[in-house]
Amino acid sequence: MPEEVLFQSEGFQSREEIASYLRRVADKLDAGGDITLTAGEQSVTMTPSAQPTFEVKAEREGPTDSPGELSIEFEIEWAEDGEAGNAESGGGLEIE
């Protein structure tokens, strides 16, 4: 299935700024509200379903014999038509 990027923003941020963005998303999810992303002239508003799929991924990219780039990725995904998907569960997620 082809992917269409509706919004993208990437840049260096402090850990505190990133935490603030994540808190705002968490607050919107708690409240059941829309999430609006804005950067410059780009803007998109999305309404996550009541039970979206949540994916957390830790990755290392780069050569195996030298330092690479590490990342933690969080993805919230749902069907546009609101239908529930088939997500695999690898056990209960814990973040410490």
JOMOFEN-V396980 format. One record per residue. RES is the residue in one small letter. PHI is phi in degrees with one decimal (* if undefined). PSI is psi as a letter, one per 40 degrees, with the letter a starting at -180 (* if undefined). Layout:
# JOMOFEN-V396980
RES;PHI;PSI
RES;PHI;PSI
This chain:
# JOMOFEN-V396980
m;*;h
p;-67.2;i
e;-107.9;h
e;-116.4;h
v;-81.0;h
l;-91.0;d
f;-161.7;i
q;-152.1;h
s;-144.6;h
e;-146.6;h
g;-179.3;i
f;-69.2;h
q;-137.5;i
s;-74.0;i
r;-58.9;d
e;-65.6;d
e;-65.1;d
i;-62.3;d
a;-59.4;d
s;-64.1;d
y;-60.8;d
l;-63.8;d
r;-63.9;d
r;-63.4;d
v;-63.3;d
a;-59.8;d
d;-62.7;d
k;-64.9;d
l;-63.3;d
d;-58.2;d
a;-81.5;e
g;74.5;f
g;-94.2;i
d;-70.2;i
i;-118.4;h
t;-109.4;h
l;-107.1;h
t;-138.6;h
a;-150.1;h
g;61.7;b
e;-90.6;e
q;-81.6;h
s;-158.3;h
v;-146.4;i
t;-116.4;h
m;-129.8;i
t;-120.2;g
p;-61.3;i
s;-67.6;i
a;-65.6;d
q;-140.1;g
p;-76.3;i
t;-83.2;h
f;-118.6;h
e;-117.6;h
v;-123.2;h
k;-136.5;h
a;-110.4;h
e;-132.9;i
r;-127.8;h
e;-116.6;i
g;132.6;a
p;-64.6;i
t;-73.6;e
d;-105.8;e
s;-152.5;i
p;-57.9;i
g;-124.0;a
e;-118.4;h
l;-103.3;i
s;-149.7;i
i;-119.5;h
e;-115.7;h
f;-116.1;h
e;-133.7;h
i;-113.6;h
e;-134.1;i
w;-153.0;i
a;-77.3;i
e;-60.9;d
d;-85.0;e
g;83.2;e
e;-69.1;i
a;-73.3;i
g;-96.3;a
n;-109.7;g
a;-94.0;h
e;-83.4;i
s;-112.7;h
g;-98.0;f
g;102.3;i
g;-71.1;h
l;-76.1;h
e;-129.2;h
i;-124.8;h
e;-117.7;*
